Amino acid sequence: MIKLKEILFLNSLKGVGKATIYKTYWNMLKNSDDFYDLASEVELNSKFSTEEIKKAMDNAERLYDDLLNSEIGIITVFDENYPKKLNVMENKRPLILYVRGDVNVLTKPNIGIIGTRKPSKLSQEFEQNLVKNIVSTNRVVVSGLALGCDKVAHQTTVDENKITIAILPGDVINVKPASHKNLAEEIIKTGGCLISEYEPGTRVQKGNYVERDKIVAAFSDAIFVVECGVESGTMHTVNFANEYNRQIYSYLPDERPEGSYDGNEFILQNNQDALKVENLEEFLDDLYTLKTKKTTKSVQQTLF
């Protein structure tokens, strides 16, 4: 939890968020000796008054104590166990990761499974078989705990008593959607974990879902799209996965009596590196040798 209190302090200043911290306060944060040193530097080099600095410090102290007394695991961007894959996000990567469950699973090979909130029966059956085969190789399943394809991915994994990681658009205590609270607890009980960049009590905003999608794309070794429309939110994750040089698989069966796969077709038509999957057997040959096939972007050491 290196520099946790310092990050909480900066976040407690009015109008200061992740983007501002990286743009304006990163060097101060990185080079500060301790919490009080950072507060002094900010007061000397910013528009904030002594009263505002004191209020932010008090709030950071309170949050810090609350977190220490909670069941939530904390990883900051300065910690050794911060997932290195997220560095591909550069100055958009989370400063803090809040984790419920086993943090050790963050280092295991994985694959992200995403798709529409209203998958067809064909897609659901395919996805269930897909997940069962993936977890049989001890690869972790990553998704966003949303309705539809996300739920199928997580639920099938826990039913197999295997490990899945849910990356959330809200905090790890007040799970959204509320209907997935029990599933979230099952994820933890079967050895997986919940991850969020949002501190407990944070209200979920519309933009949080896109931020969550960025993390899913960066954290996953590869992304598998089960079913989606062109206007689906799934396309956010696909676009980020492409930007981060992650291998993308797109399910597109020959016969499609139901469901909407125009997004899957769009992915294959507009991304020359995306791989078409027509049936499970076709994908399994790739699964057993799956690695990060494309070279990930490196982050300049000066960022740290």
Number of C-alpha atoms within 10 A of each C-alpha: 16 14 21 20 21 23 23 22 25 24 18 20 18 11 8 14 14 18 14 14 18 18 10 12 20 18 13 17 22 15 11 17 11 13 19 13 14 21 22 13 14 18 16 12 11 10 9 14 12 13 10 15 20 16 15 20 22 14 18 23 17 13 19 16 12 13 16 11 9 8 12 20 16 20 23 20 22 15 14 11 14 21 16 14 19 21 22 19 20 14 17 15 21 22 21 24 21 22 22 21 22 17 20 11 16 19 14 12 17 25 27 26 25 32 32 25 18 15 22 19 11 14 25 18 12 16 26 18 13 21 22 16 16 19 21 12 11 13 20 24 25 29 27 26 27 23 17 17 28 22 20 24 27 29 21 20 27 21 12 13 16 21 25 31 29 28 24 27 29 24 22 26 18 14 19 18 13 10 11 16 15 10 17 26 16 20 26 19 16 18 18 29 26 27 26 22 26 20 18 17 11 13 13 15 10 9 9 16 19 17 18 21 26 23 28 29 32 28 27 24 25 25 27 22 27 26 30 28 18 15 10 15 17 21 22 18 26 28 17 19 24 18 16 22 21 24 24 24 22 25 24 22 16 9 7 12 9 11 16 18 24 15 23 23 18 15 24 18 11 9 13 8 16 20 17 19 19 14 14 15 11 11 16 15 10 10 15 12 9 16 14 14 12 13 10 16 14 11 15 9 6 5 12 11
